[in-house]
Amino acid sequence: MAPVLFSLLLLLCFWLIEYGVHYIKLRKIPTRILVTGTRGKSSITRLIAAGLNAGGIKTLAKTTGSATQIIMPDNSVQNLNRNGSASILEQCRVVSIAEKLKTQALVIESMALRPFLQWIESFRIIKPHILVISNVGPDHLDISGRDLEEIALSFSQTIPEGGKLFTGEKEYYSILEKQAAAKKCDIHLLQQEETDPKIDYQKLPYIEHPQNIELALTVCEHVGVDKQTAFAGMKKVTPDIGVLREIKTTINTFPVTFINAFAANDPLSIRNIYFQFQKSIGNKRFLLVINLRNDRPHRSLQIAGLLVSTIRADLYIFCGGDIKYIIIRKIQKHVKKESVLEFNKTDKIIQYLEKKIDRETVIMGIGNIAGAGIQLTNYFIKNEITNKEPG
């Protein structure tokens, strides 16, 4: 029994020392910003970092969107390799990097899904001065909360004592406001009309919701960088590979538009993006690529329901895990059998497209960015036809 107790005490002492070192590193970073919410976290994190760096505030950022990446103060991007499965403890590594580089600000995307892990990440690992909650939406309902109110409550538990909270969430604002008041945290709700006429939100190198841009600009302004300077930096941002993008190219001399919506993996986001582009799709041939994950069966079934009820395509191309066969059987009751295809390899999809495209076509990718999603997106980026105006 004694050796066991000794080992436990030794382990506790080691943990206390490690945490003490981590806390010392944290205190050397003057401004710490944690970005959480359902949608837009990665983009907002990158935009804030780009804006602060443009204003002369040396900033490091870390995102866990389509890939786990560190955005350095010079705006270069590095992949953060993991030795095992994802863990919020990797945020400690990022704090160490930021402290070693003597950065003035750290902007970090929340990676915790379960409520108690969100609390640990905020109050024990990052201790943010500023919290950004992008929005509250229906994602990870099996982990983050049973409904949107529970998800809002979960996000509210990360509000820092005596800090600042910036959010674009209106429907569940009262929940956030109540918790902010209890923690003496100043809260700023971004109003829909809070857009700057002097800023052309379309100048970013990808499609971004104006609210996310304005939310990032507001945070930069609070830290000390004016909006014009911050936005100049944001125009140079390196976007996450999963950001919503419209890529123009040609296949067999025919115009092809690829809409990268792979990172939209919940029905509401997919539906909104589909309607956003419905007018530009028009009467063109419309192909939908659905990339699925075996470990997200509930989400895949939700997507199947959306395909049956709302989205109509000329061709449905399924790829990803074996879950695709279940989804295919579900939608084949409602669409023509010949309009559904499945592939196990991305190069087979590309070969099919290069062989069969015979008129103007719009291709949209949804479901999941990993694997085939990244590979297809890279294929279209490589073959993109650009015609961008300077500035």
QUIKAUR-V553023 format. One record per residue. N is the residue number from 1. RES is the residue in one letter. PHI is phi in radians with two decimals (NA if undefined). D_LAST is the distance of its C-alpha to the last C-alpha in Angstrom with 1 decimal. Layout:
BEGIN
n-><N;N>
res-><RES;RES>
phi-><PHI;PHI>
d_last-><D_LAST;D_LAST>
END
This chain:
BEGIN
n-><1;2;3;4;5;6;7;8;9;10;11;12;13;14;15;16;17;18;19;20;21;22;23;24;25;26;27;28;29;30;31;32;33;34;35;36;37;38;39;40;41;42;43;44;45;46;47;48;49;50;51;52;53;54;55;56;57;58;59;60;61;62;63;64;65;66;67;68;69;70;71;72;73;74;75;76;77;78;79;80;81;82;83;84;85;86;87;88;89;90;91;92;93;94;95;96;97;98;99;100;101;102;103;104;105;106;107;108;109;110;111;112;113;114;115;116;117;118;119;120;121;122;123;124;125;126;127;128;129;130;131;132;133;134;135;136;137;138;139;140;141;142;143;144;145;146;147;148;149;150;151;152;153;154;155;156;157;158;159;160;161;162;163;164;165;166;167;168;169;170;171;172;173;174;175;176;177;178;179;180;181;182;183;184;185;186;187;188;189;190;191;192;193;194;195;196;197;198;199;200;201;202;203;204;205;206;207;208;209;210;211;212;213;214;215;216;217;218;219;220;221;222;223;224;225;226;227;228;229;230;231;232;233;234;235;236;237;238;239;240;241;242;243;244;245;246;247;248;249;250;251;252;253;254;255;256;257;258;259;260;261;262;263;264;265;266;267;268;269;270;271;272;273;274;275;276;277;278;279;280;281;282;283;284;285;286;287;288;289;290;291;292;293;294;295;296;297;298;299;300;301;302;303;304;305;306;307;308;309;310;311;312;313;314;315;316;317;318;319;320;321;322;323;324;325;326;327;328;329;330;331;332;333;334;335;336;337;338;339;340;341;342;343;344;345;346;347;348;349;350;351;352;353;354;355;356;357;358;359;360;361;362;363;364;365;366;367;368;369;370;371;372;373;374;375;376;377;378;379;380;381;382;383;384;385;386;387;388;389;390;391>
res-><M;A;P;V;L;F;S;L;L;L;L;L;C;F;W;L;I;E;Y;G;V;H;Y;I;K;L;R;K;I;P;T;R;I;L;V;T;G;T;R;G;K;S;S;I;T;R;L;I;A;A;G;L;N;A;G;G;I;K;T;L;A;K;T;T;G;S;A;T;Q;I;I;M;P;D;N;S;V;Q;N;L;N;R;N;G;S;A;S;I;L;E;Q;C;R;V;V;S;I;A;E;K;L;K;T;Q;A;L;V;I;E;S;M;A;L;R;P;F;L;Q;W;I;E;S;F;R;I;I;K;P;H;I;L;V;I;S;N;V;G;P;D;H;L;D;I;S;G;R;D;L;E;E;I;A;L;S;F;S;Q;T;I;P;E;G;G;K;L;F;T;G;E;K;E;Y;Y;S;I;L;E;K;Q;A;A;A;K;K;C;D;I;H;L;L;Q;Q;E;E;T;D;P;K;I;D;Y;Q;K;L;P;Y;I;E;H;P;Q;N;I;E;L;A;L;T;V;C;E;H;V;G;V;D;K;Q;T;A;F;A;G;M;K;K;V;T;P;D;I;G;V;L;R;E;I;K;T;T;I;N;T;F;P;V;T;F;I;N;A;F;A;A;N;D;P;L;S;I;R;N;I;Y;F;Q;F;Q;K;S;I;G;N;K;R;F;L;L;V;I;N;L;R;N;D;R;P;H;R;S;L;Q;I;A;G;L;L;V;S;T;I;R;A;D;L;Y;I;F;C;G;G;D;I;K;Y;I;I;I;R;K;I;Q;K;H;V;K;K;E;S;V;L;E;F;N;K;T;D;K;I;I;Q;Y;L;E;K;K;I;D;R;E;T;V;I;M;G;I;G;N;I;A;G;A;G;I;Q;L;T;N;Y;F;I;K;N;E;I;T;N;K;E;P;G>
phi-><NA;-1.04;-1.05;-1.15;-1.08;-1.08;-1.11;-1.15;-1.12;-1.11;-1.13;-1.11;-1.08;-1.09;-1.13;-1.10;-1.14;-1.04;-1.18;-1.06;-1.10;-1.07;-1.15;-1.10;-1.12;-1.01;-1.17;-1.46;-1.80;-1.08;-2.24;-2.09;-2.16;-1.92;-1.96;-2.29;2.22;-1.56;-2.23;1.54;-1.04;-1.07;-1.10;-1.08;-1.04;-1.14;-1.14;-1.07;-1.07;-1.11;-1.15;-1.18;-1.10;-1.11;-1.54;1.49;-1.69;-1.10;-2.28;-1.99;-2.34;-2.45;-2.15;-2.25;-1.32;-1.28;-2.56;-1.44;-2.38;-1.93;-1.77;-1.34;-1.02;-1.56;1.29;-1.27;-2.09;-2.21;-1.31;-1.76;-1.36;-1.85;-1.48;-2.58;-1.31;-1.10;-2.59;-1.12;-1.16;-1.17;-1.12;-1.13;-1.06;-1.19;-1.04;-1.08;-1.12;-1.08;-1.18;-1.12;-1.45;0.99;-1.30;-1.58;-2.56;-2.21;-2.05;-2.33;-1.42;-1.11;-2.06;-1.46;-1.88;-1.31;-0.92;-1.21;-1.30;-1.08;-1.12;-1.08;-1.04;-1.32;-1.58;-2.01;-1.86;-1.70;0.83;-1.23;-1.44;-2.24;-2.00;-2.00;-1.97;-1.11;-2.99;-2.12;-2.46;-1.46;-2.49;0.94;-1.10;-1.38;-2.14;-1.41;2.86;-1.35;-2.61;-1.13;-1.11;-1.15;-1.13;-1.06;-1.08;-1.10;-1.08;-1.14;-1.23;-1.66;-1.12;-1.33;-1.10;1.15;-1.71;-2.20;-2.21;-2.07;-2.62;-1.90;-1.39;-1.81;-1.08;-1.92;-1.05;-1.07;-1.15;-1.16;-1.10;-1.09;-1.21;-1.11;-1.11;-1.12;-1.78;0.93;-1.84;-1.22;-2.09;-2.15;-1.68;-1.30;-1.44;-1.02;-1.44;-1.42;-2.19;-1.62;-1.11;-1.43;-1.92;-1.60;-1.15;-1.43;-1.41;-1.20;-1.35;-2.73;-1.43;-2.36;-1.16;-0.92;-1.12;-1.14;-1.12;-1.15;-1.10;-1.14;-1.12;-1.11;-1.13;-1.04;-1.09;-1.11;-1.31;2.27;-2.01;-1.16;-1.09;-1.12;-1.15;-1.08;-1.19;-1.03;-1.24;-1.11;-1.18;-1.77;-1.14;-1.57;-1.30;-1.09;-1.06;-1.59;-1.16;-1.15;-2.40;-1.95;-1.94;-1.72;-2.69;-2.32;-2.30;1.02;1.27;-1.64;-1.11;-2.29;-1.94;-1.86;-1.81;-1.45;-2.08;-1.05;-1.28;-1.42;-2.08;-2.12;-0.97;-1.12;-1.13;-1.07;-1.05;-1.11;-1.17;-1.02;-1.19;-1.07;-1.81;-1.02;-1.16;-1.27;-1.18;0.87;-1.69;-1.22;-1.16;-2.05;-1.95;-2.01;-1.79;-1.99;-1.77;-2.03;-2.06;-1.10;-1.53;-2.24;-1.08;-1.10;-1.14;-1.11;-1.18;-1.11;-1.12;-1.04;-1.08;-1.16;-1.13;-1.26;-1.60;-2.22;-1.58;-2.05;-2.22;-1.32;-2.61;-1.92;-1.92;-1.79;-2.58;1.84;-1.27;-1.14;-1.02;-1.08;-1.19;-1.17;-1.19;-1.04;-1.09;-1.21;-1.52;-1.14;-1.29;-2.10;-2.28;-1.15;-1.02;-1.28;-1.59;-2.08;-2.22;-2.37;-2.35;-1.76;-2.28;-1.11;-1.10;-1.21;-1.12;-1.08;-1.05;-1.09;-1.08;-1.19;-1.60;-1.79;-1.12;-2.33;-2.87;-1.03;-2.42;-2.02;-2.07;-2.08;-1.85;-2.38;1.86;-2.94;-1.45;-1.13;1.15;-1.04;-1.07;-1.13;-1.12;-1.18;-1.07;-1.09;-1.05;-1.28;-1.08;-1.07;-1.81;-1.15;-1.76;-1.78;-2.59;-1.58;-1.39;-1.14;1.56>
d_last-><70.2;69.7;67.4;65.2;64.9;64.2;61.4;59.9;60.2;58.6;55.7;55.3;55.3;52.7;50.4;50.9;50.0;46.9;45.8;46.6;44.4;41.6;42.0;41.9;38.6;37.2;38.3;36.3;33.0;32.4;30.1;30.6;28.8;30.1;28.3;30.6;31.1;31.3;27.8;24.3;25.7;23.7;20.3;21.2;22.5;19.4;17.1;19.6;19.9;16.1;16.1;19.4;18.5;15.4;18.1;20.5;22.7;23.7;23.6;24.9;24.6;26.6;26.2;28.9;27.1;27.3;28.1;29.2;26.5;25.8;22.4;23.0;21.7;19.5;17.9;20.0;22.0;25.8;28.2;31.1;34.3;37.2;40.8;42.0;41.0;38.4;39.6;38.3;39.8;36.9;35.0;37.4;36.1;32.6;34.0;35.7;32.6;30.8;33.8;34.2;30.7;31.4;28.4;28.2;27.1;27.7;26.1;28.1;28.4;31.9;33.7;37.1;38.3;41.9;42.5;44.5;42.0;39.2;41.5;42.1;38.5;37.6;40.8;42.0;39.0;35.8;37.3;34.0;33.4;30.9;31.2;28.6;30.2;27.6;30.3;33.7;34.2;36.8;36.3;38.9;41.6;44.2;43.0;41.0;43.2;45.3;43.2;40.1;42.1;43.2;39.7;38.6;41.7;40.8;37.3;38.9;41.1;38.2;37.5;38.0;40.8;39.6;36.0;33.0;32.1;28.9;29.1;28.0;31.4;33.4;36.3;37.7;36.5;40.2;41.0;38.1;39.0;42.7;42.1;39.6;42.3;44.9;42.8;41.9;38.2;35.8;34.0;30.9;30.5;27.1;27.8;26.3;25.3;23.6;20.0;17.9;17.0;14.3;12.3;10.7;12.4;11.2;7.7;9.8;10.6;14.0;16.1;17.1;19.6;18.3;21.5;20.7;17.3;19.2;22.1;20.1;18.5;22.1;23.4;21.0;21.9;25.5;25.3;23.9;20.1;18.6;16.4;13.3;13.6;14.5;11.6;9.2;11.5;11.9;8.4;9.9;13.2;15.6;17.0;20.7;21.9;23.6;20.6;20.7;18.6;19.0;19.2;19.9;22.3;25.6;29.1;31.9;29.6;29.2;25.9;25.7;23.5;24.0;23.5;23.7;25.7;28.1;27.5;28.8;32.4;34.1;35.2;33.5;30.0;30.7;32.1;29.1;26.6;29.0;29.2;25.5;25.2;28.6;27.6;25.2;28.1;30.4;33.1;31.3;33.2;32.4;33.0;33.1;33.2;34.9;35.0;37.7;39.2;42.9;42.7;41.1;43.8;43.5;39.8;40.4;43.2;40.9;38.4;41.4;42.4;38.9;39.1;42.6;41.8;38.3;36.2;37.5;36.3;37.7;37.9;38.0;37.4;38.7;38.2;38.7;42.0;45.4;44.7;43.1;46.6;47.6;44.5;45.1;48.6;47.6;45.2;47.4;49.8;47.2;45.4;46.7;47.7;45.9;42.6;42.6;41.9;41.9;40.8;41.4;38.9;35.3;35.8;38.4;35.8;33.5;36.5;37.4;34.0;33.9;37.5;37.4;34.1;35.4;33.2;29.8;29.6;27.8;28.5;28.1;29.0;30.7;33.2;32.2;29.5;32.0;33.4;32.8;29.8;27.9;29.3;28.4;24.8;24.5;26.1;23.5;20.5;22.2;22.6;19.3;18.1;14.3;12.6;8.9;6.6;3.8;0.0>
END
